[in-house]
Amino acid sequence: MNITIQNEYASASCETLGAQLSSWKTADGKEYLWQRDPAYWAKTSPVLFPYVGPVPKAVTIHGKEYPLPRHGFARDMEFEVTEQGGDFVVLRLLANEATKAMYPYAFAFTVTFRLDGPALFVTYGVSNQGTEEMPFLIGGHPAFFCPMEKGEQFTDYMLRFEDADVEDLHLDYPMFDNDALLYEDLKHRTVKLVHQDTKKGIRFDFPDYQSVAFWTPVKLDAPFLCIEPWNAGTLAQVPNTNMLEKKYVQYLEAGASREYRFSAVPCEG
């Protein structure tokens, strides 16, 4: 099922299958979110839970192997709508027999989309409904058009960081030839994806995440860039599928809950 929320400044659409965001555009009709094209990538913004990264065989948790799929199972499961208003919607996934075969914990996982002016806020909520400590990895994977205007090129854009010791990154496709780029422990959990000259684009905030990855498909010259907030492992740890050995693995005590937020807002230069 497709759901659209809106206010006088913007609108956003999502799907109950995978709680995937499918559109975010301002009132003038300008679309910021990548629109699927299987020639490049057939997704727009998959949810990464309870694992982040590829899984060649299985994920190990406390010495036992589980057949978790790449990036976890949430992105492939049907969510239910629990709350909805004109400018917000809350989707929920509860543990069931299918999830427990892949991940042996009782959980409630919610995805909230909310508009505030032209800004889009996305909140993942994780609740441990079991009786033992629950480990998990979590992340977002939204893809934004890059370039954002006709006549522009991918290489016209840059990533601007607020940390004084982190250099701004001028985009070029070859820098992604070895897959994603990952930045860890930024003091300011903010990055801007903007045109180098006009400074127009978006600002992306991820206050509850320890790292952020940037990705576009290898050697396809795709017209988008993913900005991925992660609480997961490092790139060097990708081959290691032992969840408890991952840097930034999250833990929730029995009965505890936690929220993970990210947001995007247009930059007008």
C-alpha positions as CSV (number, residue, x, y, z in Angstrom):
1,M,0.0,0.0,0.0
2,N,1.2,3.5,-0.8
3,I,0.7,6.4,1.6
4,T,1.2,10.1,1.0
5,I,1.7,12.8,3.7
6,Q,1.8,16.5,2.9
7,N,1.7,20.0,4.2
8,E,1.7,23.4,2.4
9,Y,5.5,23.1,1.8
10,A,6.1,19.5,0.8
11,S,4.8,16.0,0.4
12,A,6.3,12.6,0.9
13,S,5.2,9.1,0.0
14,C,6.1,5.7,1.4
15,E,5.1,2.0,1.1
16,T,3.9,-0.4,3.7
17,L,6.1,-3.0,2.1
18,G,9.5,-2.5,3.8
19,A,8.4,0.9,5.1
20,Q,10.3,2.3,2.1
21,L,10.2,6.0,1.4
22,S,9.4,6.5,-2.3
23,S,9.1,10.3,-2.7
24,W,10.0,13.6,-1.1
25,K,9.2,16.8,-3.0
26,T,8.6,20.4,-2.3
27,A,5.3,22.1,-3.1
28,D,6.6,23.4,-6.4
29,G,6.9,19.7,-7.6
30,K,10.7,19.4,-7.2
31,E,11.5,15.7,-6.4
32,Y,14.6,15.1,-4.3
33,L,14.4,11.4,-3.8
34,W,15.7,9.0,-6.5
35,Q,13.0,7.4,-8.5
36,R,13.6,3.8,-9.3
37,D,15.3,2.6,-12.4
38,P,16.5,-1.0,-12.4
39,A,19.2,0.0,-14.9
40,Y,20.9,1.6,-11.9
41,W,19.1,0.6,-8.7
42,A,15.6,-0.6,-8.2
43,K,15.2,0.8,-4.7
44,T,14.8,4.3,-3.2
45,S,15.3,4.1,0.6
46,P,15.4,0.7,2.1
47,V,15.4,0.2,5.9
48,L,18.4,-1.6,7.4
49,F,17.4,-3.7,10.4
50,P,18.4,-5.8,12.3
51,Y,21.6,-6.1,10.3
52,V,23.7,-3.9,8.0
53,G,25.8,-5.3,5.2
54,P,26.1,-8.4,2.9
55,V,25.6,-11.9,4.3
56,P,27.3,-14.6,2.2
57,K,26.1,-17.4,4.4
58,A,24.7,-16.5,7.8
59,V,25.0,-14.0,10.7
60,T,26.4,-15.2,14.0
61,I,24.8,-14.1,17.3
62,H,26.1,-15.6,20.5
63,G,27.8,-18.4,18.7
64,K,24.7,-19.5,16.7
65,E,24.2,-18.9,13.0
66,Y,21.0,-17.3,11.6
67,P,20.0,-16.9,7.9
68,L,19.6,-13.2,7.9
69,P,19.5,-11.6,4.5
70,R,21.6,-8.7,3.3
71,H,20.8,-5.6,5.3
72,G,18.3,-7.5,7.4
73,F,14.7,-8.5,6.8
74,A,12.8,-5.3,7.6
75,R,13.1,-3.9,4.0
76,D,11.3,-7.0,2.6
77,M,8.4,-7.3,5.1
78,E,5.0,-5.8,5.3
79,F,4.4,-3.1,7.9
80,E,1.1,-2.1,9.5
81,V,0.0,1.5,9.8
82,T,-0.5,2.3,13.5
83,E,-1.0,6.1,13.3
84,Q,-1.6,8.6,10.5
85,G,-2.3,12.3,10.2
86,G,-2.1,14.7,7.3
87,D,1.7,15.3,7.7
88,F,2.8,12.1,9.4
89,V,2.5,8.3,9.4
90,V,3.8,5.6,11.7
91,L,4.5,2.1,10.4
92,R,5.2,-0.9,12.6
93,L,6.7,-4.4,12.3
94,L,6.4,-6.9,15.1
95,A,8.4,-10.0,15.6
96,N,6.8,-13.2,14.3
97,E,7.6,-16.8,13.6
98,A,9.3,-15.8,10.3
99,T,11.5,-13.2,11.9
100,K,12.4,-15.4,14.8
101,A,13.8,-18.0,12.5
102,M,16.3,-15.3,11.2
103,Y,16.7,-13.3,14.4
104,P,15.7,-14.8,17.8
105,Y,14.3,-11.8,19.5
106,A,10.9,-10.3,20.3
107,F,10.8,-6.7,19.1
108,A,8.7,-3.9,17.8
109,F,10.2,-1.8,15.1
110,T,8.6,1.4,13.9
111,V,9.3,3.8,11.1
112,T,7.8,7.3,11.4
113,F,7.8,9.8,8.5
114,R,6.9,13.4,9.4
115,L,7.0,16.7,7.6
116,D,7.8,20.0,9.3
117,G,7.7,22.7,6.7
118,P,9.7,21.4,3.7
119,A,11.9,19.2,6.0
120,L,11.4,15.4,6.2
121,F,12.0,13.7,9.5
122,V,12.5,9.9,9.6
123,T,12.5,8.1,13.0
124,Y,13.2,4.4,13.6
125,G,12.0,3.1,16.9
126,V,13.3,-0.1,18.4
127,S,11.6,-1.8,21.4
128,N,12.9,-5.0,23.1
129,Q,9.8,-6.9,24.0
130,G,11.6,-10.0,25.2
131,T,13.2,-11.0,28.5
132,E,16.9,-10.8,27.4
133,E,19.3,-8.2,26.1
134,M,18.8,-7.7,22.4
135,P,21.7,-6.8,20.0
136,F,21.1,-5.3,16.5
137,L,22.5,-3.1,13.8
138,I,20.5,-0.3,12.2
139,G,20.7,2.2,9.4
140,G,19.0,4.1,6.7
141,H,19.7,4.1,2.9
142,P,17.9,7.1,1.2
143,A,19.0,7.9,-2.3
144,F,18.9,11.5,-3.5
145,F,19.1,12.8,-7.0
146,C,22.5,14.0,-7.9
147,P,22.6,16.1,-10.0
148,M,19.4,17.8,-8.9
149,E,18.8,20.1,-11.9
150,K,18.8,19.6,-15.7
151,G,22.1,20.5,-17.3
152,E,24.2,19.7,-14.2
153,Q,26.6,16.8,-13.7
154,F,27.3,14.5,-10.8
155,T,30.8,16.1,-10.6
156,D,29.3,19.5,-10.0
157,Y,28.3,18.4,-6.5
158,M,30.1,18.2,-3.2
159,L,29.6,16.9,0.3
160,R,30.2,19.6,2.9
161,F,31.0,18.7,6.5
162,E,30.8,21.0,9.6
163,D,33.8,19.4,11.4
164,A,36.8,21.7,10.9
165,D,39.2,18.7,10.5
166,V,37.1,17.0,7.8
167,E,37.7,18.1,4.2
168,D,34.8,18.7,1.9
169,L,34.4,16.0,-0.7
170,H,34.1,17.0,-4.4
171,L,32.1,14.1,-6.0
172,D,33.5,12.0,-8.8
173,Y,32.4,8.5,-9.8
174,P,35.8,6.7,-9.4
175,M,35.9,7.4,-5.7
176,F,33.2,4.8,-5.4
177,D,34.9,2.1,-7.4
178,N,35.7,0.2,-4.1
179,D,32.1,0.6,-2.9
180,A,30.9,3.0,-0.2
181,L,32.8,5.7,1.7
182,L,32.3,5.7,5.4
183,Y,32.8,8.5,7.9
184,E,32.9,7.7,11.6
185,D,32.4,9.7,14.8
186,L,31.8,13.1,13.2
187,K,31.4,15.8,15.9
188,H,28.6,17.4,13.9
189,R,26.2,14.8,12.6
190,T,25.4,16.9,9.6
191,V,26.4,16.8,5.9
192,K,25.3,18.9,2.9
193,L,24.9,17.6,-0.6
194,V,25.1,20.7,-2.6
195,H,26.2,22.1,-6.0
196,Q,29.7,23.5,-5.7
197,D,28.8,26.9,-7.3
198,T,25.1,27.6,-6.4
199,K,25.3,25.8,-3.0
200,K,21.8,24.5,-3.6
201,G,20.9,21.0,-2.6
202,I,20.0,19.3,0.7
203,R,21.2,19.3,4.3
204,F,21.1,15.8,6.0
205,D,21.2,15.4,9.8
206,F,21.7,12.1,11.6
207,P,22.0,12.9,15.3
208,D,21.6,9.3,16.6
209,Y,24.1,7.5,14.3
210,Q,27.8,6.9,14.9
211,S,28.7,6.8,11.2
212,V,27.5,7.8,7.8
213,A,28.2,6.1,4.4
214,F,28.0,7.5,0.9
215,W,27.3,5.2,-2.0
216,T,26.4,5.1,-5.7
217,P,26.6,2.0,-7.9
218,V,30.0,1.1,-9.1
219,K,30.9,2.2,-12.7
220,L,27.3,2.9,-13.7
221,D,27.5,6.8,-13.6
222,A,24.2,6.7,-11.7
223,P,22.4,10.0,-11.2
224,F,22.0,9.7,-7.5
225,L,23.9,9.4,-4.2
226,C,22.8,7.5,-1.1
227,I,23.4,9.1,2.3
228,E,23.4,6.2,4.8
229,P,23.4,6.8,8.5
230,W,24.6,3.7,10.3
231,N,25.0,2.1,13.7
232,A,26.9,-0.9,12.3
233,G,30.4,-2.0,11.6
234,T,33.3,-0.4,9.7
235,L,34.0,-1.1,6.1
236,A,36.9,-3.3,7.1
237,Q,34.4,-5.4,9.1
238,V,32.1,-6.1,6.2
239,P,33.3,-9.6,5.7
240,N,32.8,-10.4,9.4
241,T,29.2,-11.4,10.0
242,N,29.5,-11.9,13.7
243,M,27.0,-9.3,14.9
244,L,28.5,-8.9,18.4
245,E,31.9,-8.1,17.0
246,K,30.6,-5.2,14.9
247,K,31.7,-1.7,15.9
248,Y,28.7,0.3,17.1
249,V,26.5,-2.8,17.6
250,Q,23.5,-1.6,19.6
251,Y,22.0,-3.3,22.7
252,L,18.7,-2.9,24.4
253,E,17.8,-4.3,27.8
254,A,14.5,-6.2,28.2
255,G,11.7,-3.8,28.0
256,A,13.8,-0.9,26.8
257,S,13.2,1.3,23.7
258,R,15.3,3.7,21.6
259,E,14.9,6.0,18.7
260,Y,17.2,6.7,15.8
261,R,16.5,9.9,13.8
262,F,17.6,11.4,10.5
263,S,16.2,14.3,8.4
264,A,16.6,16.1,5.2
265,V,15.8,19.7,4.3
266,P,16.4,21.7,1.0
267,C,19.3,24.2,0.9
268,E,18.6,27.2,-1.3
269,G,22.2,28.3,-1.5
